[in-house]
């Protein structure tokens, strides 16, 4: 029993050492640090979108009652109020309010009782408004949530499915190898974007989670190919032959010796896949088959820009945000690839 515990601690130490080396080499480059920082900012923006851009305040005191985070708890007293009407009520009856950095919701149309269509950037709307009068900055902030939700969730499905099928195909061969290769050849025979577009057209637009499942179910082939190739390479290593000679079970050999060795290349493939999934989501939203309205999406903002070509702010700011996000993820993927290859 003591001997087993010692081996477990030793294996944990090797894993930590590997992660430490990869982490140290990745952050040695300035470009990787900047890319990781930008990705963190985008993720936090999407996660905290309701606190950054909302038509409700973070906290307020009206009619002698304090409300904390009304955007989340939706108190009945504030159903008909937004940040602007709350300011008017405070000016008349007293109280206080703490507004979010962007005091507009992603779907808020009326501001101060009026609708400001296609307003250029100014003091009221820093990045202007769209054709419906909605604040562009608020929709960019909430669009980060849609982009990261689709990118991360779909790649999680792709990674799990591709990792499982690729490992089974390479290790056991035979039936599993034929099944995996048939799936890979079938899905790669069609251009990914047109395949997903066709499936979305047949299913109809219902929710953003449907888009996540469709992307995840059609883009696992890249991860499966990488996993299969790495497992085939690792199976020829001497320590795997030694594990087989000792009579270890297939599950134990896969879990303890083969899968940890292929984890690095799979993570690199998944990182590049996140950028691809975000581009697919934006493209489908631009075409009207992505996130269902009125869900904020960077591609939806670009579609508004196509309909209002004289309004530069509708294409400039969402385009810059989308380009920088995809660029940062690709730089991080290349840096992670270099770090993993050297270790």
C-alpha positions, 0 to 999 in steps of 0.5 A: 500500500505504501509503495502504491502511494509513493508511485502516485505522488511521483507521477503527480510530481512529473505532471506538475513538472511538465506543466511548469516547463510548458507554462514557463516556456509559453510565457517566455515570449512577449507575444504569448503573454499579450495574447493570453492577456487579451484572451483573459480579458475577452473571457472575463468580459463575456462572463461579467457582461451583465455587470459591464453593460446593462440597462439596470444599475449595479445597485440603487436606492429608490423609495427608501429601499436598496436594491443590489444587482437588480439585473440578476434578481429582477425585483418587481419594483424596478421592472419598468425602470432603466438606468436613465429613468432611475436617474430621473426618479432620483433627481425628483425624489432622492436616492442614489444609483451605481450604474455599470460602465456601459449603462445600456442593455444589449437589447435596449432600444429607448434611451431617455424615452427616445430611439436614436437610430444609427447614431455615430460615436459620441458622448452618449453612445461611445461606439454609436448605435445600430439600425434598431437604436441599440448601443454598439458597445453593449452588444460587443460586450455581450457578443463576447459571451456568445463568441466564447460560449460557442468557441469553448463549449463546442471545442469541449465537445470536439475534444472529448469526442475526437479524443475518445474515438481517436484513442480507441481507433489507434489502440484497438484498431479493427472495428473501432478504427474503421468506425473512426476513419469512416466518420472522419472521411465522411465529415471531411468530404464536405466543407465545414462551413457549408455542412454546418450551414446546411444542418442549421437550415434543416433544423431551424434556428432555436438556440445558441446551444443548438449551434454549439452541439452542431459545431461540436458534432461536425468538427471533432475530426481534427482532434481525432486525427491528431489523437490517432496519430499520437497514440500510434506513435506512443504505442511503439515506445518502450515503456508501453511495451514494458507495461504490456509485458507486466500484464497491465490492463488496457484501461490502465495503459491508456490512462497512465501511459498513452493518454498523458503523452498525447494530451499536449498535441490535442490541447494545441489542436483544440486551441486552434479549433476555438478560433475556428468555432468563433469564426464559424459562429460569426459567419453564421450570425452574419448570414442569419443562421447563427445566434437567434435574435435578439442575442448579441453577436459580433457577426450580427453587428457585421450584418447590420453594417452590411445593411447600413454601409455608410455607418463605419462604426458598425463594421470597424469596432466589431471587426477589430474585436473579432480579428483581435480575438481570433489573432490572440487565440492563434498566437496562443495556439502557436506558442503552446505548440512550441512549448509542447514540442520542445518539452 
